[in-house]
Amino acid sequence: MDVVYLLVPLSILFLICAIWALLWAIRSEQFDDLEGPASRIIMDDREMRRKKDD
C-alpha cells in the first residue's frame, strides 16, 4: 500500500509532463505540415539523379 503513495504522484507528474510536451509541440508548429518534408526529400533525390545523369 505504501507504493501507491509514490506511484500516484509520479503518474500525475508524468501525465502533466506529457500534456506539456504535447502542447509545446502544437504551439511550436510541429504538426502543421506533415506531408511537405516527406515530399521534399523525394523531390531533392530526383533532382540529384537528374544532375548526375547530365
N, C-alpha and C positions, 0 to 999 in steps of 0.2 A: 504494500500500500504506500510505502514511502516513496517508491519510484514514481508514482503518479504525481506527486508534488513537484517532481523535477520535470517529468515529461510533458505535462500540460503547459507550463510556461514556455518550455522550449518549442513546443509545437505552435503555440501562439506567436512566438517570436519569429519562427520560420515562416509562418503564414504572412505576417506583416512584411518580412523581407521579400517574399515572393510577390506580393502585391506592389510593393515599392518598385521592384525591378520591372514588373510589367508596365506600370505607369511611366517609369523613366523611359522605357523603350518606345512607348507610344508617343510621349512628348518629344523625344529626340528624333522622331520620324523614321524609325527603323522599319516600320511596316507599310510605308506609303507606296513604294514601287517594288513589287515582288518579282515582276517579270522583266523589268528593264535590265538589271545587271546580268541576268542569265542570257538574254538575247544579245547583249553587248559582247559577251565573251565569244559567242558563236560568230558574230559579225567580224570581230577582230581576228579570229582564226582564219576566216575565209579571206580577209584582206591580206593576211600574211602569206597565205598559199598563192594568191594571185601575184604578189610581188616576187615570190620565189620562182614562179613559172615564167615570168617575163624576162 
